[in-house]
Amino acid sequence: MLSKRIIACLDVRNGQVVKGINFEGLRSAGDPAELARRYNVEGIDELVILDITATIEARRALADTISRVARELFIPLAVGGGIRTEADAAAAVEAGADKVSLNTAALADPALITAVATRYGSQAVVVAIDAKRESAGSERFAVYARSGSTSAGRDAVEWAREAEARGAGEILLTSIDRDGTRAGFDCELTAAVSSAVSIPVIASGGAGGLDDFVDVFTAGRADAALAASIFHYAETSVRVLKQHLQQRHIPVRL
């Protein structure tokens, strides 16, 4: 059985890591290069940088931030935010990214997924899907663009299938409902998408404790789990989390 991956996420604005709740109320969480150095030492499997205002501000992800973080790492680095064209993807790779994460631009022009996958390989293309329930108790999940601010008029499961067909190598699936709440991952959402595609699904949004990761790897059927707050504020360490998962017979790289 393949090992489950633990991924740390750095949401970056103006060169600083920030964190909020439901994509709002952002507060500072530190310097991205310093956090990257710490996670690399602690044994995180991968790191994601999301330049959360790049799309809204119609600019590329900050190359300086990417390169500063990449210098601290010996693990895969994915970069998202403001990647609207193949040239933007190339700039991120040249700055040090191993993967690029496409969200709003892929929704506007799905052919971009194929173009980037053709150039760098599907393993380098992550399609990020920000989703929330259509209504309380609903089993359908709507996709949102522009940092969760605009409805894309798409169903999350259907969009994940299309992204895979167009060449995506992974899905980064974020529950807007759970983002920053520490109420646990939305295992229903994650399982729905994981069951619909054959590529890895990274669960994001809601991690608050060690057992939340157990739940998303079992009930949620996730291949990887991403978190921010519980790592940034040193509430737990990567090693403690991995030991907890291993004790519950979930394969991880120690």
C-alpha atoms as a printed R data frame, in Angstrom:
    type eleno elety resid chain resno       x      y       z
1   ATOM     1    CA   MET     A     1   0.000  0.000   0.000
2   ATOM     2    CA   LEU     A     2   1.269  3.465  -0.885
3   ATOM     3    CA   SER     A     3   2.259  5.717   1.982
4   ATOM     4    CA   LYS     A     4  -0.121  8.535   2.822
5   ATOM     5    CA   ARG     A     5   1.434 11.979   2.470
6   ATOM     6    CA   ILE     A     6   1.329 14.835   4.954
7   ATOM     7    CA   ILE     A     7   1.545 18.226   3.279
8   ATOM     8    CA   ALA     A     8   2.000 21.634   4.871
9   ATOM     9    CA   CYS     A     9   0.426 24.647   3.215
10  ATOM    10    CA   LEU     A    10   1.766 28.181   3.284
11  ATOM    11    CA   ASP     A    11  -0.951 30.682   2.368
12  ATOM    12    CA   VAL     A    12   1.084 33.749   1.432
13  ATOM    13    CA   ARG     A    13   0.085 37.392   1.127
14  ATOM    14    CA   ASN     A    14   2.631 40.191   0.625
15  ATOM    15    CA   GLY     A    15   5.469 37.760   1.293
16  ATOM    16    CA   GLN     A    16   4.122 36.597   4.678
17  ATOM    17    CA   VAL     A    17   2.275 33.432   5.673
18  ATOM    18    CA   VAL     A    18  -1.305 34.150   6.757
19  ATOM    19    CA   LYS     A    19  -4.230 32.059   7.992
20  ATOM    20    CA   GLY     A    20  -7.939 32.745   8.360
21  ATOM    21    CA   ILE     A    21 -11.313 31.027   8.721
22  ATOM    22    CA   ASN     A    22 -13.530 30.187   5.718
23  ATOM    23    CA   PHE     A    23 -11.015 32.085   3.542
24  ATOM    24    CA   GLU     A    24 -11.552 35.305   5.571
25  ATOM    25    CA   GLY     A    25 -10.105 37.155   8.607
26  ATOM    26    CA   LEU     A    26  -6.465 36.571   7.711
27  ATOM    27    CA   ARG     A    27  -3.742 36.893  10.363
28  ATOM    28    CA   SER     A    28   0.024 36.560  10.148
29  ATOM    29    CA   ALA     A    29   1.614 33.162  10.801
30  ATOM    30    CA   GLY     A    30   5.277 33.845  10.039
31  ATOM    31    CA   ASP     A    31   7.972 33.968   7.385
32  ATOM    32    CA   PRO     A    32   7.556 31.393   4.591
33  ATOM    33    CA   ALA     A    33  11.241 30.478   4.306
34  ATOM    34    CA   GLU     A    34  11.573 29.966   8.071
35  ATOM    35    CA   LEU     A    35   8.471 27.768   8.193
36  ATOM    36    CA   ALA     A    36   9.662 25.795   5.162
37  ATOM    37    CA   ARG     A    37  13.017 25.153   6.858
38  ATOM    38    CA   ARG     A    38  11.257 23.892   9.979
39  ATOM    39    CA   TYR     A    39   8.914 21.580   8.086
40  ATOM    40    CA   ASN     A    40  11.752 20.166   6.025
41  ATOM    41    CA   VAL     A    41  13.602 19.213   9.223
42  ATOM    42    CA   GLU     A    42  10.466 17.814  10.873
43  ATOM    43    CA   GLY     A    43   9.817 15.402   8.004
44  ATOM    44    CA   ILE     A    44   6.897 16.877   6.070
45  ATOM    45    CA   ASP     A    45   6.390 15.013   2.784
46  ATOM    46    CA   GLU     A    46   5.575 18.002   0.596
47  ATOM    47    CA   LEU     A    47   4.976 21.730   0.794
48  ATOM    48    CA   VAL     A    48   2.439 23.917  -0.996
49  ATOM    49    CA   ILE     A    49   2.682 27.686  -1.391
50  ATOM    50    CA   LEU     A    50  -0.567 29.433  -2.289
51  ATOM    51    CA   ASP     A    51  -0.256 33.112  -3.146
52  ATOM    52    CA   ILE     A    52  -3.823 33.797  -2.086
53  ATOM    53    CA   THR     A    53  -4.221 37.298  -3.519
54  ATOM    54    CA   ALA     A    54  -2.322 36.836  -6.812
55  ATOM    55    CA   THR     A    55  -5.429 35.932  -8.806
56  ATOM    56    CA   ILE     A    56  -7.542 38.749  -7.353
57  ATOM    57    CA   GLU     A    57  -4.696 41.219  -7.936
58  ATOM    58    CA   ALA     A    58  -4.142 39.844 -11.469
59  ATOM    59    CA   ARG     A    59  -0.438 39.127 -11.005
60  ATOM    60    CA   ARG     A    60   1.907 36.151 -10.937
61  ATOM    61    CA   ALA     A    61   2.859 34.340  -7.756
62  ATOM    62    CA   LEU     A    62   5.854 36.046  -6.166
63  ATOM    63    CA   ALA     A    63   9.007 34.477  -7.652
64  ATOM    64    CA   ASP     A    64  11.172 35.756  -4.796
65  ATOM    65    CA   THR     A    65   9.020 33.951  -2.210
66  ATOM    66    CA   ILE     A    66   9.077 30.750  -4.271
67  ATOM    67    CA   SER     A    67  12.862 30.784  -4.650
68  ATOM    68    CA   ARG     A    68  13.459 31.585  -0.959
69  ATOM    69    CA   VAL     A    69  11.291 28.640   0.065
70  ATOM    70    CA   ALA     A    70  12.702 26.261  -2.561
71  ATOM    71    CA   ARG     A    71  16.244 26.830  -1.241
72  ATOM    72    CA   GLU     A    72  15.166 25.408   2.129
73  ATOM    73    CA   LEU     A    73  13.646 22.196   0.775
74  ATOM    74    CA   PHE     A    74  14.643 18.713  -0.305
75  ATOM    75    CA   ILE     A    75  11.009 17.686  -0.846
76  ATOM    76    CA   PRO     A    76   8.472 18.471  -3.601
77  ATOM    77    CA   LEU     A    77   7.198 22.063  -3.711
78  ATOM    78    CA   ALA     A    78   3.892 22.986  -5.347
79  ATOM    79    CA   VAL     A    79   2.983 26.596  -6.107
80  ATOM    80    CA   GLY     A    80  -0.436 28.078  -6.797
81  ATOM    81    CA   GLY     A    81  -2.036 31.480  -7.122
82  ATOM    82    CA   GLY     A    82  -1.879 33.738 -10.143
83  ATOM    83    CA   ILE     A    83  -0.946 30.980 -12.609
84  ATOM    84    CA   ARG     A    84  -3.134 31.987 -15.541
85  ATOM    85    CA   THR     A    85  -1.009 30.963 -18.519
86  ATOM    86    CA   GLU     A    86   1.618 28.458 -19.581
87  ATOM    87    CA   ALA     A    87   4.201 31.250 -19.201
88  ATOM    88    CA   ASP     A    88   3.114 31.809 -15.572
89  ATOM    89    CA   ALA     A    89   3.572 28.080 -14.927
90  ATOM    90    CA   ALA     A    90   7.040 28.240 -16.500
91  ATOM    91    CA   ALA     A    91   7.979 31.187 -14.275
92  ATOM    92    CA   ALA     A    92   6.953 29.252 -11.167
93  ATOM    93    CA   VAL     A    93   8.980 26.202 -12.251
94  ATOM    94    CA   GLU     A    94  11.994 28.372 -13.048
95  ATOM    95    CA   ALA     A    95  11.729 29.925  -9.563
96  ATOM    96    CA   GLY     A    96  11.931 26.466  -7.972
97  ATOM    97    CA   ALA     A    97   8.481 24.845  -8.051
98  ATOM    98    CA   ASP     A    98   8.227 21.110  -8.769
99  ATOM    99    CA   LYS     A    99   4.473 21.337  -9.350
100 ATOM   100    CA   VAL     A   100   2.021 24.064 -10.251
101 ATOM   101    CA   SER     A   101  -1.481 24.324  -8.868
102 ATOM   102    CA   LEU     A   102  -4.183 25.588 -11.228
103 ATOM   103    CA   ASN     A   103  -7.540 26.807  -9.967
104 ATOM   104    CA   THR     A   104  -9.405 29.822 -11.372
105 ATOM   105    CA   ALA     A   105  -7.503 29.816 -14.674
106 ATOM   106    CA   ALA     A   106  -8.239 26.120 -15.246
107 ATOM   107    CA   LEU     A   107 -11.947 26.747 -14.728
108 ATOM   108    CA   ALA     A   108 -11.851 29.620 -17.233
109 ATOM   109    CA   ASP     A   109  -9.729 27.683 -19.747
110 ATOM   110    CA   PRO     A   110  -9.573 23.925 -19.081
111 ATOM   111    CA   ALA     A   111  -7.187 23.523 -22.020
112 ATOM   112    CA   LEU     A   112  -4.513 25.111 -19.802
113 ATOM   113    CA   ILE     A   113  -4.392 21.862 -17.791
114 ATOM   114    CA   THR     A   114  -3.497 19.919 -20.917
115 ATOM   115    CA   ALA     A   115  -0.964 22.513 -22.085
116 ATOM   116    CA   VAL     A   116   0.955 22.488 -18.792
117 ATOM   117    CA   ALA     A   117   0.735 18.681 -18.499
118 ATOM   118    CA   THR     A   118   2.105 18.299 -22.031
119 ATOM   119    CA   ARG     A   119   5.035 20.580 -21.224
120 ATOM   120    CA   TYR     A   120   5.984 19.277 -17.768
121 ATOM   121    CA   GLY     A   121   4.113 15.981 -17.334
122 ATOM   122    CA   SER     A   122   0.907 15.270 -15.428
123 ATOM   123    CA   GLN     A   123   2.888 14.709 -12.226
124 ATOM   124    CA   ALA     A   124   3.627 18.452 -12.218
125 ATOM   125    CA   VAL     A   125  -0.008 19.567 -12.575
126 ATOM   126    CA   VAL     A   126  -2.263 19.910  -9.538
127 ATOM   127    CA   VAL     A   127  -5.809 21.123 -10.077
128 ATOM   128    CA   ALA     A   128  -7.058 22.877  -6.955
129 ATOM   129    CA   ILE     A   129 -10.776 22.685  -6.291
130 ATOM   130    CA   ASP     A   130 -12.325 24.942  -3.644
131 ATOM   131    CA   ALA     A   131 -15.776 23.569  -2.856
132 ATOM   132    CA   LYS     A   132 -18.640 23.923  -0.433
133 ATOM   133    CA   ARG     A   133 -22.001 22.289   0.077
134 ATOM   134    CA   GLU     A   134 -24.791 23.707  -2.051
135 ATOM   135    CA   SER     A   135 -26.950 23.848   1.087
136 ATOM   136    CA   ALA     A   136 -26.973 22.478   4.638
137 ATOM   137    CA   GLY     A   137 -27.160 18.690   4.498
138 ATOM   138    CA   SER     A   138 -26.690 18.591   0.730
139 ATOM   139    CA   GLU     A   139 -24.604 15.821  -0.825
140 ATOM   140    CA   ARG     A   140 -23.671 18.075  -3.749
141 ATOM   141    CA   PHE     A   141 -20.664 20.370  -3.647
142 ATOM   142    CA   ALA     A   142 -20.305 23.549  -5.683
143 ATOM   143    CA   VAL     A   143 -16.968 24.805  -7.006
144 ATOM   144    CA   TYR     A   144 -15.795 28.347  -6.239
145 ATOM   145    CA   ALA     A   145 -13.121 30.417  -7.969
146 ATOM   146    CA   ARG     A   146 -11.097 33.547  -7.168
147 ATOM   147    CA   SER     A   147  -9.987 32.468  -3.687
148 ATOM   148    CA   GLY     A   148 -13.445 31.121  -2.862
149 ATOM   149    CA   SER     A   149 -15.243 34.374  -3.653
150 ATOM   150    CA   THR     A   150 -17.070 33.496  -6.876
151 ATOM   151    CA   SER     A   151 -19.274 30.560  -7.815
152 ATOM   152    CA   ALA     A   152 -17.911 28.707 -10.837
153 ATOM   153    CA   GLY     A   153 -21.223 27.059 -11.660
154 ATOM   154    CA   ARG     A   154 -19.605 23.631 -11.565
155 ATOM   155    CA   ASP     A   155 -20.113 20.487  -9.504
156 ATOM   156    CA   ALA     A   156 -16.958 19.431  -7.645
157 ATOM   157    CA   VAL     A   157 -17.129 15.752  -8.586
158 ATOM   158    CA   GLU     A   158 -17.805 16.458 -12.253
159 ATOM   159    CA   TRP     A   159 -15.012 19.050 -12.419
160 ATOM   160    CA   ALA     A   160 -12.537 16.650 -10.793
161 ATOM   161    CA   ARG     A   161 -13.344 14.032 -13.436
162 ATOM   162    CA   GLU     A   162 -12.819 16.548 -16.232
163 ATOM   163    CA   ALA     A   163  -9.548 17.788 -14.717
164 ATOM   164    CA   GLU     A   164  -8.228 14.230 -14.650
165 ATOM   165    CA   ALA     A   165  -9.307 13.641 -18.251
166 ATOM   166    CA   ARG     A   166  -7.491 16.811 -19.328
167 ATOM   167    CA   GLY     A   167  -4.203 15.724 -17.773
168 ATOM   168    CA   ALA     A   168  -4.150 16.703 -14.098
169 ATOM   169    CA   GLY     A   169  -1.921 14.493 -11.969
170 ATOM   170    CA   GLU     A   170  -3.504 15.365  -8.620
171 ATOM   171    CA   ILE     A   171  -6.530 17.109  -7.125
172 ATOM   172    CA   LEU     A   172  -6.062 19.519  -4.213
173 ATOM   173    CA   LEU     A   173  -9.539 19.538  -2.691
174 ATOM   174    CA   THR     A   174 -10.348 22.254  -0.156
175 ATOM   175    CA   SER     A   175 -13.577 22.436   1.824
176 ATOM   176    CA   ILE     A   176 -14.458 26.111   2.148
177 ATOM   177    CA   ASP     A   177 -16.988 25.160   4.838
178 ATOM   178    CA   ARG     A   178 -14.228 23.651   6.987
179 ATOM   179    CA   ASP     A   179 -11.297 25.943   6.131
180 ATOM   180    CA   GLY     A   180  -9.629 27.181   9.324
181 ATOM   181    CA   THR     A   181 -12.444 25.888  11.556
182 ATOM   182    CA   ARG     A   182 -10.473 22.927  12.999
183 ATOM   183    CA   ALA     A   183 -13.712 20.959  12.926
184 ATOM   184    CA   GLY     A   184 -12.177 18.112  10.933
185 ATOM   185    CA   PHE     A   185 -11.887 17.468   7.217
186 ATOM   186    CA   ASP     A   186 -15.071 17.128   5.177
187 ATOM   187    CA   CYS     A   187 -14.741 13.378   4.668
188 ATOM   188    CA   GLU     A   188 -17.971 13.206   2.657
189 ATOM   189    CA   LEU     A   189 -16.635 15.677   0.097
190 ATOM   190    CA   THR     A   190 -13.234 13.997  -0.018
191 ATOM   191    CA   ALA     A   191 -14.674 10.507  -0.414
192 ATOM   192    CA   ALA     A   192 -17.019 11.649  -3.185
193 ATOM   193    CA   VAL     A   193 -14.158 13.056  -5.245
194 ATOM   194    CA   SER     A   194 -11.692 10.255  -4.392
195 ATOM   195    CA   SER     A   195 -14.237  7.682  -5.550
196 ATOM   196    CA   ALA     A   196 -14.746  9.518  -8.849
197 ATOM   197    CA   VAL     A   197 -11.113  9.785 -10.000
198 ATOM   198    CA   SER     A   198  -8.079  7.520 -10.211
199 ATOM   199    CA   ILE     A   199  -5.477 10.230  -9.500
200 ATOM   200    CA   PRO     A   200  -4.423 11.180  -5.953
201 ATOM   201    CA   VAL     A   201  -6.695 13.485  -3.971
202 ATOM   202    CA   ILE     A   202  -5.208 15.825  -1.366
203 ATOM   203    CA   ALA     A   203  -7.718 16.728   1.358
204 ATOM   204    CA   SER     A   204  -7.598 20.263   2.727
205 ATOM   205    CA   GLY     A   205  -9.603 22.386   5.137
206 ATOM   206    CA   GLY     A   206 -10.523 21.690   8.750
207 ATOM   207    CA   ALA     A   207  -7.608 19.835  10.342
208 ATOM   208    CA   GLY     A   208  -7.776 20.361  14.086
209 ATOM   209    CA   GLY     A   209  -6.361 17.230  15.692
210 ATOM   210    CA   LEU     A   210  -4.530 13.997  15.037
211 ATOM   211    CA   ASP     A   211  -7.653 11.884  14.593
212 ATOM   212    CA   ASP     A   212  -8.928 14.210  11.874
213 ATOM   213    CA   PHE     A   213  -6.114 12.840   9.704
214 ATOM   214    CA   VAL     A   214  -7.047  9.264  10.611
215 ATOM   215    CA   ASP     A   215 -10.626  9.983   9.538
216 ATOM   216    CA   VAL     A   216  -9.747 11.575   6.204
217 ATOM   217    CA   PHE     A   217  -7.399  8.721   5.268
218 ATOM   218    CA   THR     A   218 -10.004  6.094   6.132
219 ATOM   219    CA   ALA     A   219 -13.548  7.422   5.742
220 ATOM   220    CA   GLY     A   220 -12.423 10.188   3.376
221 ATOM   221    CA   ARG     A   221 -10.281  7.888   1.204
222 ATOM   222    CA   ALA     A   222  -7.703 10.665   0.728
223 ATOM   223    CA   ASP     A   223  -4.234  9.946  -0.628
224 ATOM   224    CA   ALA     A   224  -2.718 12.953   1.147
225 ATOM   225    CA   ALA     A   225  -3.810 15.512   3.719
226 ATOM   226    CA   LEU     A   226  -2.857 19.146   3.867
227 ATOM   227    CA   ALA     A   227  -2.879 21.395   6.919
228 ATOM   228    CA   ALA     A   228  -1.688 24.824   7.952
229 ATOM   229    CA   SER     A   229  -2.707 26.164  11.359
230 ATOM   230    CA   ILE     A   230  -1.893 23.133  13.504
231 ATOM   231    CA   PHE     A   231   1.641 23.096  12.090
232 ATOM   232    CA   HIS     A   232   2.257 26.847  11.851
233 ATOM   233    CA   TYR     A   233   1.420 27.464  15.503
234 ATOM   234    CA   ALA     A   234   3.326 24.357  16.664
235 ATOM   235    CA   GLU     A   235   0.258 22.664  18.136
236 ATOM   236    CA   THR     A   236   1.641 19.348  16.970
237 ATOM   237    CA   SER     A   237   4.695 18.190  15.071
238 ATOM   238    CA   VAL     A   238   4.836 16.286  11.823
239 ATOM   239    CA   ARG     A   239   6.604 13.392  13.549
240 ATOM   240    CA   VAL     A   240   3.985 13.096  16.308
241 ATOM   241    CA   LEU     A   241   1.249 13.065  13.672
242 ATOM   242    CA   LYS     A   242   2.975 10.388  11.615
243 ATOM   243    CA   GLN     A   243   3.563  8.207  14.670
244 ATOM   244    CA   HIS     A   244  -0.127  8.550  15.536
245 ATOM   245    CA   LEU     A   245  -1.106  7.449  12.036
246 ATOM   246    CA   GLN     A   246   1.341  4.550  12.033
247 ATOM   247    CA   GLN     A   247  -0.061  3.288  15.332
248 ATOM   248    CA   ARG     A   248  -3.455  3.167  13.615
249 ATOM   249    CA   HIS     A   249  -2.062  1.131  10.726
250 ATOM   250    CA   ILE     A   250  -2.048  3.979   8.229
251 ATOM   251    CA   PRO     A   251   1.160  3.772   6.157
252 ATOM   252    CA   VAL     A   252   3.350  6.887   6.329
253 ATOM   253    CA   ARG     A   253   7.014  7.742   5.753
254 ATOM   254    CA   LEU     A   254   8.737  8.216   9.098
